[in-house]
Amino acid sequence: MSHGDVPMTQWRKSSRSATSDNTSCVEIAQLARNIGVRDSKDPAGPKIALQPAGFRVLLDAVKRGEHDRP
């Protein structure tokens, strides 16, 4: 794949994500040992890879609203 993606990486958005092009959303991918996270509006941009336990911590914080903008 282009843009430095790991070959055969399949990125996906939440089924709850709106279909509008201007909606802020992240995509995730199951990597060999980690969970990949990227901005759906900038798929060629920066990506992070988290260990499964770290991803769960991030997901729990997001669900609690800890990363919401004021």
N, C-alpha and C positions, 0 to 999 in steps of 0.2 A: 504494500500500500504506500501511498505517497505521504509526505509531511511527517515522516518519522514514526508513523504508527507501527506498532508491532504487527507483523503479518497475521492475517486472519482475525484481527481484533474486531469484534462486533460491538459497537456502541449502541446504547438504547436509552430512550427517555422514559420517564414515568408515564404510565397509562393515564395518570391524572393531569398530565401536562396539557395546557391549552394548545390548540392547533394554530393560533395566531403566530405570524412570523416575528412579531416584536415582543414575544413573551420571554421573560428571563427563565432559563431552565438549565439544568446540568444534565449531562449524560454519563452513564457509568458503563464499565466493561469489566468482565471477568478476565483477569490476566492469569498467568501461570500460578503465581502465589499471592497476588495482590488484587485490589479493586482499583481500577482506573477511573478518574473523574476529570471531566472537561466541560467547558462552556459550550452549549449547543449552538450559540450564535457565532462561535469562533473555533470550529473543529480543528483547524490547523494551528491554533494557538497553544498556549501552555496546557500541560496536563499534569496531574499528580497521581501517584500510586500509593495507596494506603494498605497496610496489612489489614486483614479482616477485622481484628479487634479495634484498630484505630478507625476504620470505616464505621463500625457500629457506634463508637463514641461520637463521631461527627454526626451521624444520622440522628442519634438521640438528642444532641444539642440543637440540631435544625428543627426537630419536632417540637422542642420546648420553646422555640422562637429566639434562641440565643444569638442567631446570626441575622435576624431581621433588621432591615434598615429602619431608623427612627422616622 
